[in-house]
Amino acid sequence: MLCTWRTSDLRLLLTLIVFLVVASVNGSSTDKRQRKLELPAEVNTSLSVPVDTKAVFDCPPIPLTSVVVTTWQIILRDKLSCTRAYRRDRNETKEGNCTDERIIWASRPDENLALQIDPVATTHDGFYMCQMVTPDGNFHRGYHLQVLGKEEHILWYFRPDLA
């Protein structure tokens, strides 16, 4: 008789657990469907840019109203990394170890989170990553930048082998 009680108690407990899990999953997926943005996957791009031109790096296409914090991580060859950050709720920007005045926000961060280099120099070879924090998750886009020197720039536009 004791075994029957224990078995029925276990069945009841398992049934309750299954119902709670199903209700929890259905409830959370409904909430996610109602507020979910179409968010991009991680993107890394390689760019070759001629020296003395302007380069602009965009963040993932997330509505600015959804962004909590945006950080640009800049890793240049033979230099310490540099960080530029923007916090939307305080409309505040900060930077760490950024000494190159040619690497700046493309415009005001509260309007556009893109980063620009103007003019590009060979010392700008490196990796640039935009990291965004939103209520729906964290997203990033990276750029491997290769700066083409004067000679490479000419060869890039005028290829003698095609003439």
C-alpha positions in Angstrom: 0.0 0.0 0.0 2.9 2.4 0.8 4.4 1.8 -2.7 1.1 2.8 -4.3 1.1 6.2 -2.5 4.6 6.9 -3.4 4.0 6.0 -7.1 0.9 8.2 -7.3 2.8 11.1 -5.5 5.7 10.7 -8.0 3.2 10.8 -11.0 1.5 13.9 -9.6 4.9 15.6 -9.1 6.0 14.7 -12.6 2.8 15.9 -14.1 3.1 19.2 -12.3 6.7 19.6 -13.4 5.7 19.0 -17.1 2.9 21.5 -16.9 5.1 24.1 -15.3 7.9 23.6 -17.8 5.4 23.8 -20.8 3.7 26.9 -19.4 7.1 28.5 -18.7 8.4 27.8 -22.2 5.2 28.9 -23.9 5.0 32.1 -21.9 8.6 33.1 -22.4 8.5 32.4 -26.2 5.3 34.5 -26.5 7.0 37.3 -24.7 10.1 37.0 -26.9 8.0 36.9 -30.1 6.2 40.1 -29.1 9.4 42.1 -28.4 12.0 40.3 -30.5 13.8 42.5 -33.1 15.2 41.1 -36.3 18.8 41.0 -35.2 21.8 40.3 -37.4 24.2 37.5 -36.9 27.9 38.2 -36.1 29.7 39.8 -39.0 33.4 40.1 -39.7 34.5 41.9 -42.8 38.0 42.3 -44.4 38.6 45.8 -45.9 41.4 47.0 -48.1 41.5 50.8 -48.1 43.9 53.1 -49.9 46.1 55.4 -47.8 44.9 59.0 -47.5 41.2 58.2 -48.0 38.4 58.1 -45.5 37.2 54.8 -43.9 33.8 54.4 -42.1 32.9 51.4 -40.0 29.2 50.7 -39.2 27.8 48.9 -36.2 25.1 46.2 -36.6 21.8 47.7 -37.9 20.1 47.9 -34.5 17.6 50.8 -33.8 19.4 53.4 -31.7 16.5 53.4 -29.2 17.3 49.7 -28.4 20.9 50.3 -27.7 22.1 50.6 -24.1 25.9 50.8 -24.6 28.0 50.7 -27.7 31.8 50.1 -27.5 34.4 50.3 -30.3 37.4 48.1 -29.6 40.4 49.1 -31.8 43.4 46.8 -32.0 46.2 48.3 -34.1 49.4 46.6 -35.1 52.3 47.3 -32.6 50.1 49.6 -30.4 48.0 49.2 -27.3 44.4 48.7 -27.9 42.0 51.6 -27.8 38.3 51.7 -26.7 35.6 54.3 -27.4 32.3 53.8 -25.7 28.8 55.5 -25.7 26.2 55.0 -23.0 22.8 56.1 -24.4 20.9 56.6 -21.1 23.4 59.2 -20.0 24.3 60.4 -23.5 27.9 60.0 -22.4 31.1 59.0 -24.3 34.3 57.6 -22.8 37.6 56.5 -24.3 40.5 54.5 -23.1 44.0 54.8 -24.5 42.9 56.4 -27.7 45.6 58.8 -28.9 45.0 59.0 -32.7 42.8 62.0 -33.4 42.0 60.7 -36.8 39.9 57.9 -35.4 36.6 59.5 -34.2 32.8 59.0 -34.2 31.4 59.6 -37.7 29.0 62.1 -36.2 27.4 62.4 -32.8 27.0 59.0 -31.2 23.4 59.7 -30.3 22.7 60.0 -34.0 25.1 57.5 -35.6 27.3 55.0 -33.9 29.7 54.6 -36.9 33.4 55.1 -36.4 35.6 56.9 -39.0 39.2 57.4 -39.9 40.1 60.4 -41.9 42.6 60.3 -43.5 43.7 56.6 -43.3 47.4 55.9 -42.7 49.3 52.7 -42.8 49.4 52.8 -39.0 45.7 52.1 -39.0 46.1 48.5 -40.1 44.2 46.4 -37.5 40.9 45.1 -36.2 37.9 47.3 -35.3 34.9 45.9 -33.5 31.6 47.5 -32.7 30.0 45.8 -29.7 26.4 46.7 -28.8 24.4 45.9 -25.7 20.6 45.8 -26.0 17.8 44.3 -24.0 17.5 41.6 -26.6 21.2 40.6 -26.4 24.7 41.6 -27.3 25.7 42.0 -30.9 28.9 42.9 -32.7 30.5 43.5 -36.1 34.2 43.4 -36.8 36.4 44.8 -39.5 39.9 43.6 -40.4 41.4 46.7 -42.0 44.4 46.5 -44.4 45.7 49.9 -45.6 47.1 50.0 -49.1 50.2 52.1 -49.5 50.7 54.5 -52.4 52.3 51.9 -54.7 49.6 49.3 -53.8 46.9 51.9 -54.4 48.1 52.5 -57.9 48.3 48.8 -58.7 44.9 48.3 -57.2 43.3 50.7 -59.6 45.6 50.2 -62.7 46.4 46.6 -63.1 49.0 46.3 -66.0 48.1 42.6 -66.5 44.6 43.6 -67.6 45.7 46.4 -70.0 
